[in-house]
Amino acid sequence: MENLTITETKYTPEITLKTSGTITMVGKSYPENTFEFYAPMMSWVKEYFETSAANLTTVNLEITYFNSSSSKLFFDFFDLLEEAHKNDNSIKINWIHDEENESAEEAGEDFIEDFEDLNIELVTK
């Protein structure tokens, strides 16, 4: 298994997936075909949790804006993380948002409510 980087575009975030235990997404998310865009990431994450020896996986999410189809994808992503957590994987999630971006902060709060078993921390930058 190798690291995977997906380059940021005007409509999609930069995604960096490292076998050492770091998953990072930074930018906006409103691709034309959300599930097609995120398919390589979701496949990588599934394989990672099936084969990883990392003691801790840190997920850094700094999504400044996302549309409704991206929201659905993020719920699927958090479901995947929650399943991995239930299988004894240690996961720390940082939901990073700008102090003035209330909608990003509220989205992070919603994910905390919806995924109580996950260790999600709101991080103001």
N, CA and C of each residue as an Amber inpcrd file, in Angstrom:
protein
   375
   0.8470000  -1.1800000   0.0000000   0.0000000   0.0000000   0.0000000
   0.8900000   1.2390000   0.0000000   0.5240000   2.2010000  -0.8270000
   1.3120000   3.4270000  -0.9420000   0.4900000   4.6350000  -0.5080000
   1.1950000   5.7230000  -0.1970000   0.5270000   6.9930000   0.0860000
  -0.2450000   7.4320000  -1.1570000  -1.2750000   8.2540000  -0.9290000
  -2.0740000   8.7630000  -2.0380000  -2.3040000  10.2520000  -1.8330000
  -2.0590000  11.0330000  -2.8780000  -2.3460000  12.4650000  -2.8470000
  -3.2420000  12.8020000  -4.0300000  -4.3220000  13.5230000  -3.7340000
  -5.2270000  14.0090000  -4.7670000  -5.1250000  15.5310000  -4.7460000
  -4.7700000  16.1090000  -5.8680000  -4.5010000  17.5400000  -5.9620000
  -5.7810000  18.3670000  -5.8520000  -5.6770000  19.4700000  -5.1380000
  -6.7940000  20.4080000  -4.9780000  -7.1290000  21.0690000  -6.3110000
  -8.4270000  21.2800000  -6.5260000  -8.8880000  22.0590000  -7.6730000
  -9.7900000  23.1710000  -7.1410000 -10.3630000  23.9270000  -8.0370000
 -11.2830000  24.9930000  -7.6370000 -12.4850000  24.4260000  -6.8800000
 -12.8670000  23.1880000  -7.2020000 -14.0840000  22.5940000  -6.6490000
 -13.8390000  21.4430000  -5.6780000 -12.5880000  21.0350000  -5.5180000
 -12.3030000  19.8550000  -4.6930000 -11.1180000  20.1030000  -3.7590000
 -11.1140000  19.4300000  -2.6210000 -10.0240000  19.6340000  -1.6680000
  -8.7720000  18.8530000  -2.0470000  -7.6650000  19.2710000  -1.4730000
  -6.4630000  18.4510000  -1.5380000  -6.6400000  17.3410000  -0.5170000
  -6.3440000  16.1330000  -0.9270000  -6.4680000  14.9830000  -0.0410000
  -5.1110000  14.3050000   0.0270000  -4.6200000  14.1030000   1.2400000
  -3.3470000  13.4330000   1.4500000  -3.5850000  12.2560000   2.3860000
  -3.2690000  11.0650000   1.9080000  -3.4760000   9.8420000   2.6730000
  -2.1170000   9.1750000   2.8600000  -1.6900000   9.0490000   4.1040000
  -0.3640000   8.5080000   4.3890000  -0.4730000   7.2060000   5.1740000
   0.2780000   6.2190000   4.7420000   0.2620000   4.9220000   5.4160000
   0.7990000   5.0050000   6.8340000   1.4930000   6.0840000   7.1570000
   2.0080000   6.2760000   8.5160000   0.9020000   6.6420000   9.4990000
  -0.3130000   6.9180000   8.9940000  -1.4380000   7.1500000   9.8830000
  -2.0270000   8.5430000   9.8470000  -1.9060000   9.2450000   8.7280000
  -2.4750000  10.5860000   8.6240000  -3.3640000  10.6810000   7.3850000
  -4.5690000  11.1870000   7.6020000  -5.5200000  11.4450000   6.5230000
  -5.8580000  12.9310000   6.6060000  -5.6340000  13.6730000   5.5190000
  -5.8500000  15.1200000   5.5350000  -6.6650000  15.5390000   4.3180000
  -7.6600000  16.3920000   4.5680000  -8.4360000  17.0140000   3.4910000
  -8.4820000  18.5080000   3.7690000  -8.1080000  19.3160000   2.7660000
  -8.0930000  20.7710000   2.9250000  -8.6820000  21.4160000   1.6780000
  -9.6810000  22.2750000   1.8740000 -10.2390000  23.0310000   0.7600000
 -11.7500000  22.9620000   0.7060000 -12.2910000  23.2630000  -0.4590000
 -13.7370000  23.2480000  -0.6960000 -14.1170000  21.9220000  -1.3430000
 -15.3810000  21.5310000  -1.1620000 -15.8300000  20.2740000  -1.7470000
 -17.1990000  20.4420000  -2.3890000 -17.1780000  20.6590000  -3.6890000
 -18.4190000  20.6290000  -4.4570000 -18.1190000  20.1470000  -5.8770000
 -17.5900000  18.9100000  -5.9730000 -17.2830000  18.3610000  -7.2910000
 -18.5510000  18.0470000  -8.0780000 -18.3910000  17.9490000  -9.3850000
 -19.5300000  17.6340000 -10.2500000 -20.0920000  16.2530000  -9.9200000
 -19.2100000  15.2830000  -9.7230000 -19.6290000  13.9350000  -9.3520000
 -18.9060000  13.5490000  -8.0640000 -19.5330000  13.8150000  -6.9460000
 -18.9050000  13.6590000  -5.6350000 -18.4030000  12.2450000  -5.3980000
 -19.2450000  11.2570000  -5.6290000 -18.8630000   9.8900000  -5.2880000
 -17.7680000   9.3640000  -6.2060000 -17.7660000   9.7860000  -7.4520000
 -16.6850000   9.4150000  -8.3620000 -15.3700000  10.0590000  -7.9140000
 -15.4260000  11.3380000  -7.5390000 -14.2160000  12.0280000  -7.0920000
 -13.6180000  11.3600000  -5.8550000 -14.4600000  11.0280000  -4.8760000
 -13.9660000  10.4930000  -3.6100000 -13.7360000   8.9810000  -3.6160000
 -14.1020000   8.2830000  -4.6890000 -13.9590000   6.8240000  -4.7380000
 -12.5330000   6.3490000  -4.4450000 -11.4880000   6.9550000  -5.0390000
 -10.1300000   6.4880000  -4.7170000  -9.7890000   6.6660000  -3.2330000
 -10.2340000   7.7630000  -2.6320000  -9.9790000   7.9890000  -1.2090000
 -10.6830000   6.9310000  -0.3650000 -11.9530000   6.6830000  -0.6490000
 -12.7140000   5.7170000   0.1420000 -12.1120000   4.3190000   0.0130000
 -11.6960000   3.9350000  -1.1810000 -11.0510000   2.6300000  -1.3800000
  -9.7550000   2.5450000  -0.6000000  -8.9620000   3.6130000  -0.6490000
  -7.6910000   3.6440000   0.0600000  -7.9280000   3.5060000   1.5570000
  -8.8900000   4.2440000   2.0980000  -9.1600000   4.2160000   3.5400000
  -9.6220000   2.8230000   3.9690000 -10.4810000   2.1900000   3.1920000
 -10.9250000   0.8250000   3.5170000  -9.7370000  -0.1230000   3.5710000
  -8.8850000  -0.0790000   2.5500000  -7.7090000  -0.9470000   2.5190000
  -6.7670000  -0.6150000   3.6730000  -6.5940000   0.6550000   3.9450000
  -5.7190000   1.0880000   5.0350000  -6.1380000   0.4460000   6.3560000
  -7.4200000   0.5160000   6.6990000  -7.8620000  -0.0360000   7.9740000
  -7.8410000  -1.5630000   7.9860000  -7.8790000  -2.1920000   6.8240000
  -7.7690000  -3.6500000   6.7560000  -6.3340000  -4.1150000   6.9510000
  -5.3620000  -3.2670000   6.5840000  -3.9650000  -3.7090000   6.5710000
  -3.0250000  -2.9050000   7.4580000  -3.4650000  -1.8080000   8.0260000
  -2.5660000  -0.8850000   8.7230000  -2.0670000  -1.4330000  10.0510000
  -0.8250000  -1.0800000  10.3480000  -0.2460000  -1.3880000  11.6480000
  -0.0630000  -0.1170000  12.4780000  -0.5890000   1.0090000  11.9950000
  -0.4430000   2.2770000  12.7220000  -1.1900000   2.2010000  14.0520000
  -0.5540000   2.7000000  15.1210000  -1.1820000   2.7000000  16.4380000
  -2.2930000   3.7300000  16.5310000  -2.1360000   4.8330000  15.8260000
  -3.1030000   5.9200000  15.8600000  -3.2540000   6.4890000  14.4560000
  -4.4800000   6.7150000  14.0650000  -4.7510000   7.3910000  12.7990000
  -5.2900000   8.7710000  13.1250000  -4.6520000   9.7940000  12.5740000
  -5.0920000  11.1690000  12.7700000  -5.7240000  11.6640000  11.4780000
  -6.9510000  12.1600000  11.6050000  -7.6940000  12.6710000  10.4580000
  -7.8420000  14.1780000  10.6430000  -7.2730000  14.9470000   9.7290000
  -7.3610000  16.4080000   9.7680000  -8.2550000  16.8690000   8.6290000
  -9.3960000  17.4470000   8.9870000 -10.3630000  17.9030000   7.9930000
 -10.5170000  19.4120000   8.0980000 -10.1170000  20.0960000   7.0410000
 -10.2450000  21.5520000   6.9920000 -11.0300000  21.9000000   5.7280000
 -12.3160000  21.6180000   5.7910000 -13.2010000  21.8260000   4.6520000
 -13.9390000  23.1440000   4.8650000 -13.6370000  24.1200000   4.0340000
 -14.1950000  25.4610000   4.2300000 -15.6230000  25.5900000   3.7200000
 -15.9750000  24.7610000   2.7370000 -17.3370000  24.7710000   2.1940000
 -17.5880000  23.4180000   1.5600000 -18.8130000  22.8880000   1.7150000
 -19.1720000  21.6740000   0.9960000 -20.6560000  21.6730000   0.6750000
 -21.0020000  21.0230000  -0.4330000 -22.3940000  20.9580000  -0.8720000
 -23.0790000  19.7290000  -0.2730000 -24.3550000  19.5540000  -0.5850000
 -25.1320000  18.4820000   0.0390000 -24.6500000  17.0930000  -0.3650000
 -24.2060000  16.9080000  -1.5940000 -23.7090000  15.5840000  -1.9700000
 -22.3800000  15.2810000  -1.2780000 -21.5660000  16.3040000  -1.0440000
 -20.3430000  16.1030000  -0.2650000 -20.6830000  15.7670000   1.1790000
 -21.7340000  16.3830000   1.7080000 -22.1730000  16.0880000   3.0730000
 -22.5130000  14.6110000   3.2150000 -23.2320000  14.0640000   2.2490000
 -23.5700000  12.6380000   2.2650000 -22.3090000  11.7920000   2.2230000
 -21.3600000  12.1830000   1.3830000 -20.1030000  11.4530000   1.3000000
 -19.3640000  11.5020000   2.6280000 -19.3330000  12.6680000   3.2790000
 -18.6520000  12.7840000   4.5660000 -19.3110000  11.8970000   5.6170000
 -20.6430000  11.7640000   5.5680000 -21.3140000  10.8380000   6.4840000
 -20.8510000   9.4110000   6.2170000 -20.7190000   9.0320000   4.9560000
 -20.2080000   7.7010000   4.6190000 -18.7790000   7.5290000   5.1200000
 -17.9690000   8.5720000   4.9800000 -16.5820000   8.5460000   5.4520000
 -16.5410000   8.3690000   6.9690000 -17.3640000   9.1260000   7.6900000
 -17.4100000   8.9890000   9.1450000 -17.9500000   7.6230000   9.5570000
 -18.8920000   7.0710000   8.7970000 -19.3610000   5.7010000   9.0650000
 -18.2060000   4.7150000   8.9560000 -17.3830000   4.8870000   7.9470000
 -16.2150000   4.0350000   7.7530000 -15.2390000   4.1740000   8.9240000
 -15.0080000   5.4110000   9.3620000 -14.1280000   5.6390000  10.5140000
 -14.7200000   5.0330000  11.7820000 -16.0260000   5.1580000  11.9450000
 -16.6850000   4.6130000  13.1290000 -16.5720000   3.0860000  13.1550000
 -16.7310000   2.4630000  12.0030000 -16.5820000   1.0090000  11.9120000
 -15.1540000   0.5990000  12.2700000 -14.1690000   1.3380000  11.7540000
 -12.7670000   1.0460000  12.0700000 -12.5080000   1.2250000  13.5620000
 -13.0950000   2.2570000  14.1540000 -12.9480000   2.5030000  15.5910000
 -13.5220000   1.3380000  16.3950000 -14.6700000   0.8340000  15.9850000
 -15.2940000  -0.2980000  16.6820000 -14.4620000  -1.5700000  16.5520000
 -13.6000000  -1.6190000  15.5300000 -12.6900000  -2.7520000  15.3410000
 -11.3240000  -2.4830000  15.9720000 -11.3240000  -1.6630000  17.0220000
 -10.1400000  -1.3860000  17.8440000  -9.0550000  -0.5660000  17.1630000
  -9.4150000   0.2360000  16.1790000  -8.4680000   1.1920000  15.6120000
  -8.5980000   2.5030000  16.3740000  -7.4740000   3.0690000  16.7760000
  -7.4700000   4.3430000  17.4920000  -7.4630000   5.4790000  16.4670000
  -8.4980000   6.3250000  16.5350000  -8.6740000   7.3790000  15.5330000
  -8.9410000   8.7030000  16.2300000  -8.1990000   9.7300000  15.8250000
  -8.4150000  11.0910000  16.3250000  -8.7590000  11.9620000  15.1280000
  -9.8750000  12.6780000  15.2220000 -10.3360000  13.5150000  14.1180000
 -10.3050000  14.9740000  14.5450000  -9.6080000  15.7910000  13.7730000
  -9.5640000  17.2370000  13.9970000 -10.3970000  17.9060000  12.9170000
 -11.4970000  18.5460000  13.3260000 -12.3290000  19.3230000  12.3970000
 -11.8430000  20.7630000  12.5230000 -11.0530000  21.2040000  11.5620000
 -10.3760000  22.4950000  11.6270000 -11.2050000  23.5320000  10.8690000
 -11.4510000  24.6610000  11.5320000 -12.2610000  25.7020000  10.9010000
 -11.7320000  27.0760000  11.2790000 -11.9620000  28.0200000  10.3990000
 -11.6140000  29.4090000  10.6570000 -12.5940000  29.9740000  11.6760000
 -12.1070000  30.8310000  12.5420000 -12.9350000  31.4110000  13.5970000
 -14.1980000  32.0750000  13.0460000 -14.0970000  32.6840000  11.8610000
 -15.2390000  33.3980000  11.2900000 -16.1600000  32.5170000  10.4450000
 -15.7900000  31.2690000  10.2270000 -16.5920000  30.3830000   9.3830000
 -17.5610000  29.5790000  10.2560000 -18.6870000  30.2120000  10.5850000
 -19.6600000  29.5890000  11.4800000 -20.2820000  28.3380000  10.8790000
 -20.4930000  28.3210000   9.5780000 -21.1140000  27.1380000   8.9690000
 -20.1890000  25.9260000   9.0580000 -18.8810000  26.1280000   8.9110000
 -17.9360000  25.0200000   9.0600000 -17.9110000  24.5350000  10.5060000
 -17.9490000  25.4660000  11.4480000 -17.9780000  25.0900000  12.8620000
 -19.2490000  24.2970000  13.1750000 -20.3880000  24.7640000  12.6820000
 -21.6570000  24.0700000  12.9210000 -21.6580000  22.6810000  12.2970000
 -21.0510000  22.5470000  11.1320000 -20.9590000  21.2280000  10.4960000
 -20.1510000  20.2810000  11.3750000 -19.0380000  20.7730000  11.9280000
 -18.2440000  19.9580000  12.8410000 -19.0390000  19.5450000  14.0650000
 -19.8090000  20.4760000  14.6100000 -20.6560000  20.1590000  15.7690000
 -21.6880000  19.0970000  15.4140000 -22.2390000  19.1770000  14.2070000
 -23.2060000  18.1670000  13.7600000 -22.5590000  16.7870000  13.6690000
 -21.3390000  16.7240000  13.1380000 -20.6500000  15.4350000  13.0510000
 -20.3590000  14.8780000  14.4480000 -20.0160000  15.7430000  15.3900000
 -19.7830000  15.2960000  16.7700000 -21.0530000  14.6750000  17.3370000
 -22.1900000  15.3190000  17.1110000 -23.4730000  14.7950000  17.6000000
 -23.8370000  13.4760000  16.9360000 -23.6160000  13.3800000  15.6360000
 -24.0270000  12.1970000  14.8860000 -23.0950000  11.0020000  15.0740000
 -21.8570000  11.2600000  15.4530000 -20.8730000  10.1860000  15.6000000
 -20.2410000  10.2610000  16.9880000 -21.0540000   9.9940000  17.9930000
 -20.6380000  10.1390000  19.3900000 -19.4840000   9.2180000  19.7710000
 -19.3520000   8.0740000  19.1020000 -18.2910000   7.1270000  19.4430000
 -16.9210000   7.5640000  18.9380000 -16.9010000   8.5070000  18.0110000
 -15.6280000   8.9670000  17.4590000 -15.0630000  10.1250000  18.2690000
 -13.7500000  10.1980000  18.2990000 -13.0390000  11.2770000  18.9840000
 -12.8550000  12.4300000  17.9900000 -13.8630000  13.3170000  17.9320000
 -13.8290000  14.4630000  17.0130000 -13.6310000  15.7300000  17.8320000
 -12.6120000  16.4840000  17.4700000 -12.3200000  17.7310000  18.1760000
 -12.4440000  18.9040000  17.2090000 -13.1550000  19.9430000  17.6440000
 -13.2150000  21.1790000  16.8640000 -11.9450000  21.9710000  17.1280000
 -11.2610000  22.3510000  16.0790000 -10.0160000  23.1050000  16.2000000
 -10.1950000  24.4270000  15.4660000 -10.1150000  25.5340000  16.2010000
 -10.2230000  26.8600000  15.5980000  -8.8360000  27.3210000  15.1960000
  -8.7150000  27.8020000  13.9590000  -7.3890000  28.2850000  13.5230000
  -7.3710000  29.7880000  13.4270000
